[in-house]
Amino acid sequence: MKKILIYFSFILFTGSIVNAQKHTRIPANVADTARQKTNILKKGQLPDLTLSFISAIQVFEHPNYQGRSAYFTKKPDGKLDIPFPLTNVSFKVADGMIVYIKRCFEFPTEEAFTVSQPSISLANICGIRSDEAIEISVAFNGISTEIHNDDCKRFFGYVKVEVLETSPDMDSMRTLMPVRALSVMRGDDKFTFQPFHCPNVNTWSIYYMNHVFNNDPVPELSATLHSFGRNPVDAIGYFKVGKTALEQGRIKLAIGVNLASAHKSCNTCDDFSSNVKMSAPVYELIPLNRGFGAGRRVDATNNRIVLGPYLAKGSRDGFAITASAGTVKHFRVHLTVMGL
């Protein structure tokens, strides 16, 4: 009888363990989308709650999402672990997330991924983090300058915008964030939004006149331009960035400006110049949600950016710039940032 009672007690005890395992949920760790991983346990083995399970990236053993799939686990010493080689794999990014992959060479670098990758090497990576993805947009509102007649609206050159995100660790790595924009407003890579691009005065089009406004007084421009050729499109670029990074002021706009214009003092004047230009390109870094400069700040309540004035010099065609500098103008670039 005693043996029967012991056997019956053992069945009740093991049954309660099985029932508890069925109803055990993996606790979520909101920070960095990591959660504790409970491995498949052998009989009598306790779960290793020191492993961190990185759920924002699902890795496949072969390209095109073929073969076994697994998630990285991060050991207490920070090393990443996965059960197959990473030289030729693919991965899926969880919906609404950004995955940042760190590689450590002479200088550490980080690359951000917002979409799944059908073929990639993840060999020798040294870190992975993630953040919730949100979208900000940069709209081009125009250029302002001194306008005497329509010749002064004949602008050429470029305005380029990129978005940089700085990592939160001590390495402070800067990562370029990809842009979504129409092909006519993208630069030579997937990171550059180029809302104004006219190589020289000979490629200028009358449609670009809608980009240029008089700066007497300096205008407050907020409308998104719609003037690229006969088929108008919005001059706006969309960037996915990390929500936490934006809240912490780790997002910056990197803006490049190099402009020139024609000039004529009046319709009947003979001082036409085809090349009043900046002396060199200018590059500016504008942080978002963080103060900079002399009390400046770009955030949800103050989302307009006016760059300049940039000094431009030229002379009447056929004449050199004189000691009095010939023609002098000032260029400003107007942008609006949304989604802050």
N, C-alpha and C positions, 0 to 999 in steps of 0.2 A: 504493500500500500504506500509506503514511504517513497519507493522508486517511482510509482505512478504520479504522486504529487510533485516530485522534482521535475519529471519529464513534462508535466502539464505546465508548470511554472516557466520552464525554459521556452516552451512554445509561445506563451503569452509575452515573454520578454523580447524574443526575436521578432515576434509579430509587431510589437510596438515600435521597434527600430525601423522595420520596413515601412510601416505606416508613416512614421516621422519623416523618413527620407522622401516619400512621395509628396509630402506637403511642404518640404523645405524650399524656400525661394532664395535665389542669389541676391544678396543685398546690393543695391545700386549705389555707386559713388559718383555724385553729380560732377565733381571736379575732374576735368580732363577725361570724361566719359570712360573711366576705368571702373571695374567692379571686381569683387573678390571671386575667384574661380574655385569651384569645388570639383576636383578631378574624379573620374570613375575610380572607385576605391576597391582594393582587394579586401578579402575577408579579414576583419580585424584591424584594417588600416584607418587611421584618422585623417580627415581632410587637411591639406596644407593651405591655411588661410593667409600665408605670407605672399602668395603669388597674385599679381595684378593682371587681370584679363582685359586686353585692349579691344573693345567691341566695335570701334568705329571703322575698322579695316578688316575685311575677310580676305585672306590670301589663298590663292589656288596654286597647286603644285606645278601646273603647266600653263602656257599662254591660252587666251580665249576662255578662261574660266573652266578649264578642264582638270581632271584628276582630283586628288584629295584636296580638301579645304581645311583651314585651321585659322585660329586667331593667335596673335602674339601673346605670350605671357611675359611679364616683367618680374625678374627675380629680385630678392632683397638687395642684391649688389648693383641693381640697375641694368643688368644684362638682359637682352631679349632672347626668347626661346621659341622655336617653332619646329615641328617634326620632319621637315624636308629641306633640301637645298634651295637657295633663293636666287640663283644665277639667272634663271629664265622662268619667270612666274607671271601671274596676273593678280589683280586684286580689285575688290569692290569697296567703294566708300559708302558708308551708311547714309541714308537720306537725311538731308539737312545738316550734314557735318562737313568739317574741313579736317583733313589729315595732314600733319606736318612731319616729314621724314628728314631726319638729320644724318648727315654723313660727315665723318671726321677724317680729314686729310691733314695737310699742314695747318689749314685754318678750317674750322667747322663751318658747314653750310647747311641750309635748311630749304626744302622745297615744299610748297603747299599744293595739295590735290583736293579738288572739289568734285571731280568726276572719276569714275572707275577707269582702270588702266588694263587693256587687254594683253599687253606684253611689256615687261619691265624687269630690270635686275634690281634686286634689293640686297645684293651681296654687300657685306661690310658696312651696313648701316649701323649707327650707334645710338639712335634714339627715335622715338615716335611719341607724338602728343596729338591731341585733337581739341577742337572747339566747335561750338555751335556756329553754323554759318548764317550770316545775315548779308543783305545786299545794300550797298550804298551806290549812288549814282553821281556823276559829275556832268553838269550841263554847261555848254559853251554859250555865253550870252553876247559875245562880240568883242570888238576892238574899238577903242575911242582914241581920237587924235584931233589936231587942228584941221578943220575942213574949210577950204576956200572955194573949191568947186569940185566937180565929180572926179577930176584927176586925183585928188587927194584920197579918194576911196579905193584907188587901185593898189591893193596890198598884196604882197607875196611874202613867202617864208613859211614858218610853221609855228604851231602851238602843240606841244605834246604833254600828255598827262599819264603818269604811272602811279600806282599805289604800293607803298611799302608797309610791311608789318614787321615789327621787331619782336623777337622771341622774349619770353618773360624770364629766362634764366640768365646766368652771369655772362654767357657768351654774347648776349644781345645781338643775335644774328638778324640780318634784314632779309626778308623774303618778298620777292615781287609777286603780286597777286594778279591772276589772269583777268582780262577784260572781256566783256561781251558787248560788241558794237557792230554796226554794219561795216562791211568790208571797205567802203570808201573812207571810213574814219578810223581804221586800224593801221598801226605802224607795221614795221617789218617783223614783229614778233607778236606773241599772244598776250603780251603785257601792256602794250602801248596804245592808248587812246589818242588819236590825232584829229581833233575836230577842225583844225585849219591846216591845210597843206597846199601851197601853190609855189612850185619851185622857183619861178622867175616871172618877170613882168610879161614875158611872151606867152606864158601859160595861164595868165590871168583871164578870168571870165567875168562877164557882167553880173552873173549870179552872186559873186562874192561881195558885191557892193552892199548887199543887205547885212553884211557882217560889221560894217564900219559906221561909227557914230561920232558926232561932234563932242569935243571935250570942253566946251565953253558954255555952261559949266560942265564939270565931270558928271556924266549921267549915272543914274542908279538903274542898272540893267538887270532884269530878272527873267525875261522871257527866253525860252529855249529856241535857238535859231532853227529855221527850216529852209535852208537855201543851198542845196547841193545839186546843181544842174536842173534839168527840166522836171525831174521827179523829186520833189522836196522830201527830205527825211529829217528826223530829229537829230541834232548834233549833241548826242548824249551817250556816255559810256557807263556800263554797269560793272561793278566790282564786288565779288564775294569776299568778305573779310570775317575774321573771328569776332564773335559777339563780345567775348571777354576782352579781347585786344582793343576793341573800339571803346569799351567802357573805361579801360585803364589808360587810354591816351597813347596806345602803342601803334596807331595807324598814322601814316604821313602821306601827303600828296607830294610827288616829285614832278615838278613842272618845268619844262624846257621851252624857252621863247627865243625866237630869232626872226625878226620882222624887218621889212622894208616897204616903202611905198613910193608912188609917184607924187608929184607936187606941181601946182600951178597957182599963183597968187590970185588970179582972176581969169575969167573966160577969155579976155582979150590980151592978157599979159604974155610976154615972150620969155618968161623965166622957167619954162617947163623943165622939170627934173624927173628922170625915170628911176632914180636909185637913191632915195633918202633912207639910210639904213642904220641899224644898230652896229656898234663897232665890233661886237662879239656876242655869241649866244649867252643867255642868262639861264641859270638853273636855280630853282628855289625849292626848299623843303618846307611844307606847311603841315604842322601837326593838327590832328583833329581831336576835339574834346580836351585840349590842353593848352594852357597859355604859352605864348611865345612873343619875342620881340618886345616892343614897348607897349605891353598890356593888350596885345592882340590875342584873339581867340576865335576859332571856328567851331561852332557847335549848333545844336538844333535851333537856338534862338538867334544866331548870327551866322547864317550859312552862306553868305555871299563873300566872294574873294575878288579883290581888285589888285592886280599885280602891276607894278610900275609906279611912277612914270619912267619909261626907258628912253634915254636920250638917243636921238637919231640925227645924223648929219648927212648932207648931200650938197650938190651944187647944180646949177643950170647945165643941161647937157652940152658937152663940148667945152666946158670950162672946169678948171681945177677949183677945189675948195680954197677960198681965200683966207686971209688972216682973220677975217671976221666970221669965219666958219661957214659962210654961204647960207644954205637953208638948214634951219634947226627945227626939229619937231619932237613931240613926245608921244609915246605909245603906251596905252594901258590895255591889259587883258582882263576880261570880266568872266567869272565862273560862278556857278552855284552848286553846292554839295547838298544832296538830299539823302535821307535815311539815317541821319545822326540821332 
